[in-house]
Amino acid sequence: MEAALKILFVDDEPDLAPLIRQKFRRHVRDGLLSLEFAGDGVEALEMLDSDPGIEIVVTDINMPRMDGLTLLGRLKEGEHRQKAIVVTAYGDMENIRTAMNQGAFDFLTKPIDLSDLEVTLNNAREVVAKEREAVFVREAIGRYLSDDIAKAVLANPDALALGGERREVSVLMSDLSGFSALSERLEPERVVELLNVYLGKMTDIIDEYGGTIDEFIGDAILVIFGAPIPRTDHAERGVACAVAMQRAMSDVNEEMVRRGLPPLEMGVAVNTGEVVVGNIGSEKRAKYGVVGSPVNLTSRIQALAASGEVVISTTTKAAAGESVRVGASREVAMKGFAEPIMVHFITGVGGDYELELPETTADPLTALSVPLSCTYAVLDGKEITGEALKAEVVRLSPTQAVVLTAQPVAERADIKLSIPIGTDGAFDDVYAKVIEAETTSVGGPMLTIRLTSVSEKAAEVLERLRLAGAAEATA
């Protein structure tokens, strides 16, 4: 049901209130109108300050303490957005002209014709309804776009038309490490709570750096820099935003601890290229989005990012300029791309931002007194790409492990280990990303992996083995 239209009548005549209440009693009873009364402009301003829900003010001109024209001026000067209807003597054109210049919506003459008043209020109701709808649209758009971008879209008459244009932009994609496994262990309500905390913080940062959120893909975020508002510094903005997002993860995880939720780890990538941006969809439903090969490449680059890292493409590095600080670079073969792609692992960004990634210190690895036999499988996204093979965990820290495998595994690949968690043959899964891959002196592959998701039971087993190895080493 539509909210009642709240009207404030301002008049010092005591007979007005009962007359108005009688006239509109059915409207009030049916929830269409809500009536308030004030004796002069001073009282009216006090009521408007205490009740911003009042949408229409019907005011007499001649009143004690503060007259109607002064009240109109105060409404125009302040933050009040009410529609004002003035009541004046018949033929008083000077006051009518002054009132309209002060922003009055309409006027009535005394004695008030109640039928005329009803028509005028209905006209005001239509205008208020349209303004309510406009506010709703602005707020709805504001949930998905920054304020600046929302204003730009609303100011452009063609903004909602279907179609797109070619434009160079920078695309950012972030993803939480091991989120799928984590979400399986939590109650659905807790998963939603966790995501709302994380996405809320990330959205604020993206807005701050002028990004447009294309969509939330579960725990992943796809962001555009340089559209719909063109920005020559879109690449630098994207990289700075990625660093700021990583820096904010400590605050996110402090909130997780307060709520009794597990900590999160995130990897971020930024890629720059020519895409098609615009409104995509149908006449009934559309969204502002981005299409093109650079989007797919961003997703592939993001899959290389370990927890806490920001990885960028060569095109982003070139477009962002010397402000980007690179720690390491490497060529990587990627599915769907004929030639290897050069990527860069950044440490920070200078220029107008001066942001550094938080320093990460790897925990020392402890040699296990007895290697942990397990199996492993390589993942492509969330899917297992081959059969499970035998492996041995030979060294452990709280966040990393060294694993001997049956076959080579590419660096930056995601793997799933299945480790025994009891004497009854039960296994549990550990998800990880390969940080380093090398060959041992006896010719077998050896992986250094970053643990991204570990079940509670598996964590207990690994910690017990690590402490046992540490105790033996100091004995």
MARNURO-355106 format. One record per residue (C-alpha): chain; residue in three letters; x, y, z; residue number from 0. Coordinates in steps of 0.2 Angstrom, whole numbers. Example, Ala and Ser with C-alpha at 12.3 -4.5 7.8 and 13.67 -1.06 7.14 Angstrom:
<nodes>
+---+-----+-------+-------+-------+-----+
| c |   r |     x |     y |     z |   k |
+---+-----+-------+-------+-------+-----+
| A | ala |    62 |   -22 |    39 |   0 |
| A | ser |    68 |    -5 |    36 |   1 |
+---+-----+-------+-------+-------+-----+
</nodes>
This chain:
<nodes>
+---+-----+-------+-------+-------+-----+
| c |   r |     x |     y |     z |   k |
+---+-----+-------+-------+-------+-----+
| A | met |     0 |     0 |     0 |   0 |
| A | glu |     6 |    17 |    -4 |   1 |
| A | ala |    12 |    28 |    11 |   2 |
| A | ala |     0 |    41 |    17 |   3 |
| A | leu |     3 |    58 |    11 |   4 |
| A | lys |     8 |    69 |    26 |   5 |
| A | ile |     1 |    87 |    25 |   6 |
| A | leu |     5 |   101 |    37 |   7 |
| A | phe |    -8 |   115 |    38 |   8 |
| A | val |    -1 |   132 |    45 |   9 |
| A | asp |   -14 |   144 |    50 |  10 |
| A | asp |   -18 |   154 |    66 |  11 |
| A | glu |   -37 |   152 |    63 |  12 |
| A | pro |   -44 |   140 |    76 |  13 |
| A | asp |   -59 |   135 |    66 |  14 |
| A | leu |   -48 |   128 |    51 |  15 |
| A | ala |   -42 |   112 |    59 |  16 |
| A | pro |   -59 |   104 |    63 |  17 |
| A | leu |   -65 |   109 |    46 |  18 |
| A | ile |   -51 |   101 |    37 |  19 |
| A | arg |   -52 |    85 |    48 |  20 |
| A | gln |   -71 |    84 |    44 |  21 |
| A | lys |   -68 |    86 |    25 |  22 |
| A | phe |   -54 |    73 |    24 |  23 |
| A | arg |   -59 |    61 |    38 |  24 |
| A | arg |   -62 |    46 |    26 |  25 |
| A | his |   -45 |    49 |    18 |  26 |
| A | val |   -37 |    49 |    35 |  27 |
| A | arg |   -46 |    33 |    40 |  28 |
| A | asp |   -41 |    24 |    24 |  29 |
| A | gly |   -23 |    28 |    27 |  30 |
| A | leu |   -22 |    40 |    12 |  31 |
| A | leu |   -18 |    56 |    21 |  32 |
| A | ser |   -10 |    61 |    38 |  33 |
| A | leu |   -14 |    78 |    44 |  34 |
| A | glu |    -4 |    90 |    55 |  35 |
| A | phe |    -8 |   108 |    61 |  36 |
| A | ala |     3 |   123 |    66 |  37 |
| A | gly |    -2 |   140 |    72 |  38 |
| A | asp |    12 |   150 |    64 |  39 |
| A | gly |    28 |   149 |    54 |  40 |
| A | val |    39 |   146 |    69 |  41 |
| A | glu |    29 |   131 |    75 |  42 |
| A | ala |    28 |   125 |    58 |  43 |
| A | leu |    47 |   125 |    56 |  44 |
| A | glu |    49 |   116 |    73 |  45 |
| A | met |    37 |   102 |    67 |  46 |
| A | leu |    46 |   100 |    50 |  47 |
| A | asp |    63 |    98 |    58 |  48 |
| A | ser |    56 |    85 |    70 |  49 |
| A | asp |    46 |    76 |    56 |  50 |
| A | pro |    55 |    76 |    39 |  51 |
| A | gly |    41 |    64 |    32 |  52 |
| A | ile |    29 |    79 |    30 |  53 |
| A | glu |    28 |    82 |    11 |  54 |
| A | ile |    15 |    96 |     8 |  55 |
| A | val |    14 |   112 |    18 |  56 |
| A | val |    -3 |   122 |    16 |  57 |
| A | thr |     1 |   139 |    24 |  58 |
| A | asp |    -9 |   155 |    26 |  59 |
| A | ile |     1 |   172 |    23 |  60 |
| A | asn |    -4 |   183 |    37 |  61 |
| A | met |     0 |   175 |    54 |  62 |
| A | pro |     9 |   181 |    70 |  63 |
| A | arg |    27 |   178 |    74 |  64 |
| A | met |    31 |   172 |    57 |  65 |
| A | asp |    21 |   175 |    41 |  66 |
| A | gly |    18 |   163 |    27 |  67 |
| A | leu |    30 |   172 |    15 |  68 |
| A | thr |    44 |   171 |    28 |  69 |
| A | leu |    41 |   153 |    30 |  70 |
| A | leu |    42 |   150 |    12 |  71 |
| A | gly |    59 |   158 |    12 |  72 |
| A | arg |    65 |   148 |    26 |  73 |
| A | leu |    59 |   132 |    17 |  74 |
| A | lys |    69 |   137 |     2 |  75 |
| A | glu |    85 |   141 |    11 |  76 |
| A | gly |    85 |   125 |    21 |  77 |
| A | glu |    85 |   107 |    17 |  78 |
| A | his |    66 |   105 |    17 |  79 |
| A | arg |    59 |    98 |     1 |  80 |
| A | gln |    40 |   100 |     5 |  81 |
| A | lys |    28 |   106 |    -8 |  82 |
| A | ala |    21 |   123 |    -2 |  83 |
| A | ile |     3 |   129 |    -6 |  84 |
| A | val |    -1 |   147 |     0 |  85 |
| A | val |   -18 |   153 |     5 |  86 |
| A | thr |   -21 |   172 |     3 |  87 |
| A | ala |   -35 |   184 |     0 |  88 |
| A | tyr |   -44 |   185 |   -17 |  89 |
| A | gly |   -35 |   197 |   -29 |  90 |
| A | asp |   -19 |   198 |   -19 |  91 |
| A | met |    -8 |   196 |   -34 |  92 |
| A | glu |     7 |   204 |   -26 |  93 |
| A | asn |     8 |   191 |   -12 |  94 |
| A | ile |     4 |   177 |   -25 |  95 |
| A | arg |    18 |   183 |   -36 |  96 |
| A | thr |    30 |   184 |   -22 |  97 |
| A | ala |    25 |   166 |   -15 |  98 |
| A | met |    27 |   158 |   -33 |  99 |
| A | asn |    44 |   166 |   -34 | 100 |
| A | gln |    48 |   159 |   -17 | 101 |
| A | gly |    45 |   142 |   -24 | 102 |
| A | ala |    27 |   139 |   -20 | 103 |
| A | phe |    19 |   124 |   -29 | 104 |
| A | asp |     1 |   132 |   -30 | 105 |
| A | phe |   -10 |   144 |   -21 | 106 |
| A | leu |   -28 |   145 |   -15 | 107 |
| A | thr |   -39 |   160 |   -10 | 108 |
| A | lys |   -49 |   164 |     5 | 109 |
| A | pro |   -62 |   158 |    10 | 110 |
| A | ile |   -55 |   141 |     6 | 111 |
| A | asp |   -66 |   131 |    -6 | 112 |
| A | leu |   -64 |   113 |     1 | 113 |
| A | ser |   -67 |   105 |   -16 | 114 |
| A | asp |   -54 |   116 |   -24 | 115 |
| A | leu |   -42 |   112 |   -10 | 116 |
| A | glu |   -45 |    93 |   -13 | 117 |
| A | val |   -40 |    95 |   -32 | 118 |
| A | thr |   -25 |   105 |   -27 | 119 |
| A | leu |   -19 |    92 |   -15 | 120 |
| A | asn |   -22 |    78 |   -28 | 121 |
| A | asn |   -11 |    87 |   -40 | 122 |
| A | ala |     2 |    89 |   -27 | 123 |
| A | arg |     0 |    70 |   -23 | 124 |
| A | glu |     5 |    66 |   -41 | 125 |
| A | val |    20 |    76 |   -40 | 126 |
| A | val |    25 |    69 |   -23 | 127 |
| A | ala |    23 |    51 |   -30 | 128 |
| A | lys |    34 |    55 |   -45 | 129 |
| A | glu |    47 |    62 |   -34 | 130 |
| A | arg |    46 |    47 |   -22 | 131 |
| A | glu |    49 |    35 |   -37 | 132 |
| A | ala |    64 |    46 |   -43 | 133 |
| A | val |    71 |    45 |   -25 | 134 |
| A | phe |    68 |    26 |   -25 | 135 |
| A | val |    77 |    24 |   -42 | 136 |
| A | arg |    92 |    35 |   -37 | 137 |
| A | glu |    94 |    25 |   -21 | 138 |
| A | ala |    92 |     8 |   -31 | 139 |
| A | ile |   105 |    13 |   -43 | 140 |
| A | gly |   116 |    20 |   -29 | 141 |
| A | arg |   117 |     2 |   -22 | 142 |
| A | tyr |   126 |    -4 |   -37 | 143 |
| A | leu |   135 |    12 |   -43 | 144 |
| A | ser |   145 |    25 |   -34 | 145 |
| A | asp |   136 |    42 |   -31 | 146 |
| A | asp |   146 |    50 |   -45 | 147 |
| A | ile |   143 |    37 |   -58 | 148 |
| A | ala |   124 |    36 |   -53 | 149 |
| A | lys |   122 |    54 |   -56 | 150 |
| A | ala |   131 |    53 |   -73 | 151 |
| A | val |   119 |    39 |   -78 | 152 |
| A | leu |   104 |    48 |   -72 | 153 |
| A | ala |   109 |    64 |   -81 | 154 |
| A | asn |   111 |    56 |   -98 | 155 |
| A | pro |    94 |    54 |  -107 | 156 |
| A | asp |   101 |    39 |  -117 | 157 |
| A | ala |   109 |    31 |  -102 | 158 |
| A | leu |    96 |    17 |  -101 | 159 |
| A | ala |    96 |    13 |  -119 | 160 |
| A | leu |   102 |    -4 |  -124 | 161 |
| A | gly |   118 |    -5 |  -134 | 162 |
| A | gly |   137 |    -2 |  -131 | 163 |
| A | glu |   153 |     6 |  -136 | 164 |
| A | arg |   171 |     1 |  -138 | 165 |
| A | arg |   182 |     8 |  -125 | 166 |
| A | glu |   198 |     5 |  -116 | 167 |
| A | val |   195 |     1 |   -98 | 168 |
| A | ser |   203 |    -8 |   -83 | 169 |
| A | val |   195 |   -23 |   -76 | 170 |
| A | leu |   197 |   -29 |   -58 | 171 |
| A | met |   192 |   -46 |   -52 | 172 |
| A | ser |   194 |   -52 |   -34 | 173 |
| A | asp |   190 |   -69 |   -26 | 174 |
| A | leu |   191 |   -76 |    -9 | 175 |
| A | ser |   202 |   -91 |    -7 | 176 |
| A | gly |   194 |  -107 |    -3 | 177 |
| A | phe |   177 |   -99 |    -1 | 178 |
| A | ser |   167 |  -114 |    -9 | 179 |
| A | ala |   174 |  -126 |     4 | 180 |
| A | leu |   171 |  -114 |    18 | 181 |
| A | ser |   153 |  -111 |    13 | 182 |
| A | glu |   150 |  -129 |    14 | 183 |
| A | arg |   155 |  -130 |    33 | 184 |
| A | leu |   145 |  -115 |    38 | 185 |
| A | glu |   126 |  -112 |    40 | 186 |
| A | pro |   118 |  -103 |    26 | 187 |
| A | glu |   114 |   -88 |    37 | 188 |
| A | arg |   132 |   -87 |    43 | 189 |
| A | val |   138 |   -87 |    25 | 190 |
| A | val |   127 |   -73 |    20 | 191 |
| A | glu |   133 |   -63 |    36 | 192 |
| A | leu |   151 |   -66 |    31 | 193 |
| A | leu |   148 |   -61 |    13 | 194 |
| A | asn |   139 |   -45 |    19 | 195 |
| A | val |   153 |   -40 |    30 | 196 |
| A | tyr |   166 |   -43 |    16 | 197 |
| A | leu |   156 |   -36 |     1 | 198 |
| A | gly |   151 |   -21 |    11 | 199 |
| A | lys |   169 |   -16 |    15 | 200 |
| A | met |   175 |   -19 |    -3 | 201 |
| A | thr |   161 |    -9 |   -10 | 202 |
| A | asp |   165 |     6 |     0 | 203 |
| A | ile |   183 |     5 |    -6 | 204 |
| A | ile |   178 |     2 |   -24 | 205 |
| A | asp |   167 |    18 |   -23 | 206 |
| A | glu |   181 |    28 |   -16 | 207 |
| A | tyr |   192 |    24 |   -31 | 208 |
| A | gly |   179 |    27 |   -44 | 209 |
| A | gly |   175 |     9 |   -49 | 210 |
| A | thr |   159 |     2 |   -56 | 211 |
| A | ile |   154 |   -14 |   -49 | 212 |
| A | asp |   148 |   -25 |   -64 | 213 |
| A | glu |   142 |   -39 |   -53 | 214 |
| A | phe |   145 |   -50 |   -38 | 215 |
| A | ile |   148 |   -68 |   -43 | 216 |
| A | gly |   146 |   -77 |   -27 | 217 |
| A | asp |   161 |   -71 |   -17 | 218 |
| A | ala |   170 |   -64 |   -32 | 219 |
| A | ile |   168 |   -46 |   -37 | 220 |
| A | leu |   170 |   -39 |   -55 | 221 |
| A | val |   174 |   -21 |   -57 | 222 |
| A | ile |   176 |    -8 |   -71 | 223 |
| A | phe |   187 |     7 |   -71 | 224 |
| A | gly |   184 |    20 |   -85 | 225 |
| A | ala |   166 |    17 |   -88 | 226 |
| A | pro |   153 |    24 |   -88 | 227 |
| A | ile |   163 |    39 |   -83 | 228 |
| A | pro |   179 |    40 |   -95 | 229 |
| A | arg |   195 |    41 |   -84 | 230 |
| A | thr |   212 |    43 |   -92 | 231 |
| A | asp |   219 |    36 |   -76 | 232 |
| A | his |   208 |    20 |   -75 | 233 |
| A | ala |   223 |     8 |   -74 | 234 |
| A | glu |   231 |    17 |   -60 | 235 |
| A | arg |   215 |    18 |   -51 | 236 |
| A | gly |   211 |     0 |   -53 | 237 |
| A | val |   228 |    -5 |   -46 | 238 |
| A | ala |   227 |     7 |   -32 | 239 |
| A | cys |   210 |     0 |   -28 | 240 |
| A | ala |   216 |   -18 |   -28 | 241 |
| A | val |   230 |   -13 |   -16 | 242 |
| A | ala |   218 |    -4 |    -4 | 243 |
| A | met |   206 |   -19 |    -5 | 244 |
| A | gln |   220 |   -30 |     1 | 245 |
| A | arg |   225 |   -18 |    15 | 246 |
| A | ala |   207 |   -18 |    21 | 247 |
| A | met |   207 |   -37 |    24 | 248 |
| A | ser |   214 |   -35 |    41 | 249 |
| A | asp |   199 |   -24 |    46 | 250 |
| A | val |   187 |   -37 |    38 | 251 |
| A | asn |   195 |   -51 |    48 | 252 |
| A | glu |   195 |   -42 |    64 | 253 |
| A | glu |   176 |   -40 |    61 | 254 |
| A | met |   175 |   -59 |    57 | 255 |
| A | val |   183 |   -63 |    74 | 256 |
| A | arg |   171 |   -52 |    83 | 257 |
| A | arg |   157 |   -61 |    75 | 258 |
| A | gly |   164 |   -78 |    78 | 259 |
| A | leu |   167 |   -81 |    59 | 260 |
| A | pro |   182 |   -88 |    51 | 261 |
| A | pro |   195 |   -76 |    43 | 262 |
| A | leu |   196 |   -73 |    25 | 263 |
| A | glu |   210 |   -72 |    12 | 264 |
| A | met |   208 |   -64 |    -5 | 265 |
| A | gly |   217 |   -63 |   -22 | 266 |
| A | val |   215 |   -49 |   -34 | 267 |
| A | ala |   219 |   -46 |   -52 | 268 |
| A | val |   218 |   -30 |   -64 | 269 |
| A | asn |   219 |   -31 |   -83 | 270 |
| A | thr |   217 |   -17 |   -96 | 271 |
| A | gly |   211 |   -18 |  -113 | 272 |
| A | glu |   197 |   -13 |  -126 | 273 |
| A | val |   180 |   -20 |  -122 | 274 |
| A | val |   162 |   -16 |  -126 | 275 |
| A | val |   153 |    -7 |  -112 | 276 |
| A | gly |   135 |    -3 |  -111 | 277 |
| A | asn |   118 |    -9 |  -106 | 278 |
| A | ile |   116 |   -27 |  -110 | 279 |
| A | gly |   100 |   -37 |  -110 | 280 |
| A | ser |    83 |   -35 |  -116 | 281 |
| A | glu |    70 |   -21 |  -115 | 282 |
| A | lys |    62 |   -28 |   -99 | 283 |
| A | arg |    79 |   -32 |   -90 | 284 |
| A | ala |    96 |   -25 |   -93 | 285 |
| A | lys |   112 |   -21 |   -84 | 286 |
| A | tyr |   127 |   -10 |   -87 | 287 |
| A | gly |   141 |   -22 |   -90 | 288 |
| A | val |   157 |   -26 |  -100 | 289 |
| A | val |   160 |   -39 |  -113 | 290 |
| A | gly |   176 |   -44 |  -122 | 291 |
| A | ser |   192 |   -55 |  -121 | 292 |
| A | pro |   200 |   -44 |  -108 | 293 |
| A | val |   187 |   -49 |   -96 | 294 |
| A | asn |   191 |   -67 |   -98 | 295 |
| A | leu |   209 |   -64 |   -96 | 296 |
| A | thr |   206 |   -55 |   -80 | 297 |
| A | ser |   198 |   -70 |   -73 | 298 |
| A | arg |   213 |   -81 |   -79 | 299 |
| A | ile |   225 |   -69 |   -71 | 300 |
| A | gln |   215 |   -68 |   -55 | 301 |
| A | ala |   217 |   -87 |   -53 | 302 |
| A | leu |   236 |   -85 |   -52 | 303 |
| A | ala |   234 |   -73 |   -37 | 304 |
| A | ala |   238 |   -81 |   -20 | 305 |
| A | ser |   231 |   -75 |    -4 | 306 |
| A | gly |   236 |   -56 |    -1 | 307 |
| A | glu |   242 |   -54 |   -19 | 308 |
| A | val |   238 |   -42 |   -33 | 309 |
| A | val |   243 |   -48 |   -50 | 310 |
| A | ile |   242 |   -37 |   -66 | 311 |
| A | ser |   244 |   -38 |   -84 | 312 |
| A | thr |   258 |   -30 |   -95 | 313 |
| A | thr |   244 |   -19 |  -103 | 314 |
| A | thr |   239 |   -13 |   -85 | 315 |
| A | lys |   257 |   -10 |   -80 | 316 |
| A | ala |   260 |     0 |   -96 | 317 |
| A | ala |   244 |    10 |   -94 | 318 |
| A | ala |   246 |    14 |   -75 | 319 |
| A | gly |   264 |    20 |   -78 | 320 |
| A | glu |   279 |    21 |   -66 | 321 |
| A | ser |   268 |    23 |   -51 | 322 |
| A | val |   266 |     4 |   -50 | 323 |
| A | arg |   279 |    -5 |   -40 | 324 |
| A | val |   282 |   -23 |   -47 | 325 |
| A | gly |   290 |   -36 |   -36 | 326 |
| A | ala |   291 |   -50 |   -48 | 327 |
| A | ser |   286 |   -54 |   -66 | 328 |
| A | arg |   283 |   -71 |   -75 | 329 |
| A | glu |   276 |   -78 |   -91 | 330 |
| A | val |   262 |   -90 |   -89 | 331 |
| A | ala |   253 |  -102 |  -101 | 332 |
| A | met |   234 |   -99 |   -99 | 333 |
| A | lys |   219 |  -109 |  -105 | 334 |
| A | gly |   211 |  -101 |  -120 | 335 |
| A | phe |   226 |   -91 |  -125 | 336 |
| A | ala |   238 |   -96 |  -138 | 337 |
| A | glu |   254 |   -87 |  -132 | 338 |
| A | pro |   260 |   -86 |  -114 | 339 |
| A | ile |   255 |   -71 |  -104 | 340 |
| A | met |   267 |   -60 |   -95 | 341 |
| A | val |   260 |   -55 |   -77 | 342 |
| A | his |   267 |   -45 |   -64 | 343 |
| A | phe |   265 |   -47 |   -45 | 344 |
| A | ile |   265 |   -29 |   -37 | 345 |
| A | thr |   270 |   -23 |   -21 | 346 |
| A | gly |   262 |    -6 |   -21 | 347 |
| A | val |   257 |    10 |   -30 | 348 |
| A | gly |   264 |    27 |   -29 | 349 |
| A | gly |   259 |    43 |   -37 | 350 |
| A | asp |   243 |    51 |   -29 | 351 |
| A | tyr |   240 |    35 |   -19 | 352 |
| A | glu |   256 |    29 |   -10 | 353 |
| A | leu |   250 |    12 |    -5 | 354 |
| A | glu |   260 |    -3 |    -1 | 355 |
| A | leu |   253 |   -21 |     1 | 356 |
| A | pro |   254 |   -28 |    18 | 357 |
| A | glu |   270 |   -37 |    21 | 358 |
| A | thr |   268 |   -56 |    23 | 359 |
| A | thr |   281 |   -67 |    32 | 360 |
| A | ala |   280 |   -85 |    29 | 361 |
| A | asp |   279 |   -96 |    44 | 362 |
| A | pro |   294 |  -108 |    46 | 363 |
| A | leu |   291 |  -125 |    39 | 364 |
| A | thr |   293 |  -140 |    51 | 365 |
| A | ala |   300 |  -156 |    44 | 366 |
| A | leu |   288 |  -170 |    49 | 367 |
| A | ser |   295 |  -185 |    58 | 368 |
| A | val |   284 |  -197 |    47 | 369 |
| A | pro |   278 |  -190 |    30 | 370 |
| A | leu |   259 |  -189 |    29 | 371 |
| A | ser |   253 |  -200 |    15 | 372 |
| A | cys |   238 |  -193 |     6 | 373 |
| A | thr |   231 |  -190 |   -12 | 374 |
| A | tyr |   229 |  -174 |   -22 | 375 |
| A | ala |   220 |  -168 |   -38 | 376 |
| A | val |   222 |  -153 |   -48 | 377 |
| A | leu |   208 |  -141 |   -50 | 378 |
| A | asp |   202 |  -130 |   -64 | 379 |
| A | gly |   191 |  -117 |   -55 | 380 |
| A | lys |   180 |  -128 |   -44 | 381 |
| A | glu |   181 |  -144 |   -55 | 382 |
| A | ile |   194 |  -158 |   -53 | 383 |
| A | thr |   203 |  -160 |   -69 | 384 |
| A | gly |   210 |  -177 |   -67 | 385 |
| A | glu |   212 |  -193 |   -56 | 386 |
| A | ala |   218 |  -192 |   -38 | 387 |
| A | leu |   236 |  -197 |   -37 | 388 |
| A | lys |   247 |  -201 |   -22 | 389 |
| A | ala |   257 |  -188 |   -12 | 390 |
| A | glu |   266 |  -185 |     4 | 391 |
| A | val |   266 |  -170 |    15 | 392 |
| A | val |   284 |  -169 |    21 | 393 |
| A | arg |   285 |  -151 |    29 | 394 |
| A | leu |   272 |  -140 |    37 | 395 |
| A | ser |   268 |  -123 |    44 | 396 |
| A | pro |   251 |  -116 |    50 | 397 |
| A | thr |   249 |  -108 |    32 | 398 |
| A | gln |   260 |  -118 |    20 | 399 |
| A | ala |   266 |  -136 |    17 | 400 |
| A | val |   279 |  -145 |     6 | 401 |
| A | val |   272 |  -159 |    -4 | 402 |
| A | leu |   280 |  -173 |   -14 | 403 |
| A | thr |   269 |  -178 |   -29 | 404 |
| A | ala |   267 |  -192 |   -41 | 405 |
| A | gln |   267 |  -180 |   -56 | 406 |
| A | pro |   273 |  -162 |   -59 | 407 |
| A | val |   260 |  -148 |   -56 | 408 |
| A | ala |   261 |  -130 |   -63 | 409 |
| A | glu |   265 |  -116 |   -51 | 410 |
| A | arg |   249 |  -106 |   -46 | 411 |
| A | ala |   238 |  -121 |   -49 | 412 |
| A | asp |   225 |  -125 |   -37 | 413 |
| A | ile |   225 |  -142 |   -29 | 414 |
| A | lys |   214 |  -152 |   -17 | 415 |
| A | leu |   223 |  -164 |    -4 | 416 |
| A | ser |   213 |  -178 |     4 | 417 |
| A | ile |   221 |  -182 |    20 | 418 |
| A | pro |   217 |  -196 |    33 | 419 |
| A | ile |   209 |  -189 |    49 | 420 |
| A | gly |   207 |  -205 |    59 | 421 |
| A | thr |   210 |  -224 |    60 | 422 |
| A | asp |   194 |  -228 |    52 | 423 |
| A | gly |   199 |  -224 |    34 | 424 |
| A | ala |   190 |  -207 |    34 | 425 |
| A | phe |   198 |  -193 |    24 | 426 |
| A | asp |   195 |  -174 |    24 | 427 |
| A | asp |   199 |  -161 |    11 | 428 |
| A | val |   212 |  -147 |    11 | 429 |
| A | tyr |   213 |  -134 |    -3 | 430 |
| A | ala |   229 |  -125 |    -8 | 431 |
| A | lys |   238 |  -115 |   -21 | 432 |
| A | val |   255 |  -120 |   -28 | 433 |
| A | ile |   267 |  -106 |   -24 | 434 |
| A | glu |   283 |  -115 |   -30 | 435 |
| A | ala |   286 |  -131 |   -40 | 436 |
| A | glu |   303 |  -139 |   -42 | 437 |
| A | thr |   311 |  -156 |   -44 | 438 |
| A | thr |   320 |  -165 |   -30 | 439 |
| A | ser |   337 |  -173 |   -31 | 440 |
| A | val |   329 |  -190 |   -34 | 441 |
| A | gly |   319 |  -183 |   -48 | 442 |
| A | gly |   302 |  -182 |   -40 | 443 |
| A | pro |   291 |  -166 |   -41 | 444 |
| A | met |   290 |  -156 |   -25 | 445 |
| A | leu |   277 |  -142 |   -22 | 446 |
| A | thr |   277 |  -128 |    -9 | 447 |
| A | ile |   258 |  -124 |    -7 | 448 |
| A | arg |   248 |  -111 |     2 | 449 |
| A | leu |   234 |  -118 |    12 | 450 |
| A | thr |   218 |  -109 |     7 | 451 |
| A | ser |   204 |  -119 |    15 | 452 |
| A | val |   206 |  -132 |    29 | 453 |
| A | ser |   192 |  -141 |    38 | 454 |
| A | glu |   192 |  -141 |    57 | 455 |
| A | lys |   197 |  -160 |    58 | 456 |
| A | ala |   210 |  -158 |    45 | 457 |
| A | ala |   218 |  -143 |    54 | 458 |
| A | glu |   219 |  -153 |    70 | 459 |
| A | val |   228 |  -168 |    61 | 460 |
| A | leu |   240 |  -156 |    53 | 461 |
| A | glu |   244 |  -146 |    68 | 462 |
| A | arg |   247 |  -162 |    78 | 463 |
| A | leu |   259 |  -168 |    65 | 464 |
| A | arg |   268 |  -151 |    65 | 465 |
| A | leu |   270 |  -150 |    84 | 466 |
| A | ala |   276 |  -168 |    84 | 467 |
| A | gly |   289 |  -164 |    71 | 468 |
| A | ala |   294 |  -148 |    80 | 469 |
| A | ala |   296 |  -158 |    97 | 470 |
| A | glu |   307 |  -171 |    88 | 471 |
| A | ala |   318 |  -158 |    80 | 472 |
| A | thr |   322 |  -150 |    97 | 473 |
| A | ala |   324 |  -166 |   107 | 474 |
+---+-----+-------+-------+-------+-----+
</nodes>
